[in-house]
């Protein structure tokens, strides 16, 4: 969660043991196009890495984000 002047930015997940299912990313309309979603996703992935979790990107934003950032591929659940 990220508090913004225009509302809350969210990266929603569900944890199942050592697996993190990233299900939804949401940014207020006024904050779109400013890299807020990318910051939220990167912070979530950094946390997952620190916790030793695997990630399954189910969100339509997270999946292409991870494809564009090869340094995140080691987190992907195979």
C-alpha positions as CSV (number, residue, x, y, z in Angstrom):
1,X,0.0,0.0,0.0
2,X,1.2,3.5,-0.8
3,X,-0.6,6.6,0.4
4,X,-0.8,9.3,-2.2
5,X,-2.5,12.7,-2.3
6,X,-5.0,11.2,-4.7
7,X,-5.7,8.0,-2.8
8,X,-4.2,4.6,-2.2
9,X,-2.0,2.6,-4.5
10,X,-2.2,-1.1,-3.9
11,X,-0.4,-4.3,-4.9
12,X,-2.8,-7.0,-3.7
13,X,-1.5,-10.5,-3.0
14,X,-2.5,-13.8,-1.4
15,X,0.1,-15.8,0.4
16,X,-0.1,-19.6,0.3
17,X,2.8,-21.0,2.3
18,X,6.0,-19.9,0.5
19,X,4.1,-18.8,-2.6
20,X,2.9,-15.2,-3.2
21,X,0.1,-14.9,-5.7
22,X,0.1,-11.3,-7.0
23,X,-3.5,-10.8,-8.0
24,X,-4.1,-7.1,-8.5
25,X,-2.4,-3.7,-8.7
26,X,-4.4,-0.5,-8.4
27,X,-3.4,3.2,-8.6
28,X,-5.7,6.2,-8.4
29,X,-6.4,7.6,-11.9
30,X,-4.7,10.9,-10.9
31,X,-1.5,9.0,-10.3
32,X,-1.5,6.8,-13.4
33,X,1.6,7.1,-15.7
34,X,3.9,8.2,-12.9
35,X,5.5,4.9,-12.1
36,X,3.5,4.3,-8.9
37,X,2.4,0.8,-9.9
38,X,6.0,-0.1,-10.8
39,X,7.2,1.1,-7.4
40,X,4.5,-0.9,-5.7
41,X,5.3,-4.0,-7.6
42,X,9.1,-3.7,-7.1
43,X,8.7,-3.2,-3.4
44,X,6.5,-6.3,-3.2
45,X,9.0,-8.3,-5.2
46,X,11.9,-7.0,-3.0
47,X,9.9,-8.2,0.1
48,X,9.2,-11.5,-1.5
49,X,12.9,-12.0,-2.2
50,X,13.9,-11.0,1.3
51,X,11.4,-13.5,2.7
52,X,12.5,-16.3,0.3
53,X,9.1,-16.5,-1.4
54,X,8.2,-17.6,-4.9
55,X,5.9,-15.4,-6.9
56,X,3.1,-16.2,-9.3
57,X,2.1,-13.1,-11.2
58,X,-1.7,-13.3,-11.8
59,X,-2.2,-9.6,-12.2
60,X,-2.3,-8.2,-15.7
61,X,0.2,-5.5,-14.7
62,X,2.6,-7.7,-12.7
63,X,3.1,-10.4,-15.3
64,X,4.4,-8.1,-18.1
65,X,6.3,-6.1,-15.5
66,X,8.2,-9.2,-14.5
67,X,8.8,-10.1,-18.2
68,X,10.3,-6.6,-18.8
69,X,12.6,-7.0,-15.7
70,X,14.7,-10.2,-16.2
71,X,16.2,-9.6,-12.7
72,X,12.9,-10.7,-11.3
73,X,12.7,-14.1,-13.1
74,X,14.3,-16.0,-10.3
75,X,11.3,-15.3,-8.1
76,X,8.8,-16.8,-10.6
77,X,7.0,-19.9,-9.5
78,X,7.7,-22.5,-12.2
